[in-house]
């Protein structure tokens, strides 16, 4: 009987953990006046690229891949001036924000029109294992923000 109760409590605990993991909110907000179909390029504005700890580069690679999978072409931020005027008008600047706590990890990618500096879209990916694995939280948040970016720029 004790073995049965222990297995039942493990099952319930696992079910609750899975339910709570899915409670985090991943979403996108797009400006009502934005025509996202006109954009073909994105430059990720990241001043800390070469100063982040080497063990975190793997997450940056995954995040850049998630942005690229949206169909937008990545442009090096230092080569924006080499683009033609028409290419610049189809360019979005993107900034990345990461907030990690024991409750959840949230990754936000904000897209800004290059010409007007107007924010047009914000994609948020959130994930939690309730503090059991920060590595899994980061990977889950990257996956979810990637899904939001792909839905937004389909």
Buried (B, 14 or more C-beta within 10 A) or exposed (E): EEEEEEEEEEEEEEEEBEEBBEEBEBEBEBBEEBEBEEBBBBBBBBEEEEEEEEEEEEBBEBBBEBBBEBEBBBBEBEEBEEBEEEBBBBBBBBBBEBEEEEEBBBBBBBBBBBEEEEBBBBBBBBBBBEEEEEEBBBBBBBBBBBBBBBEBBE
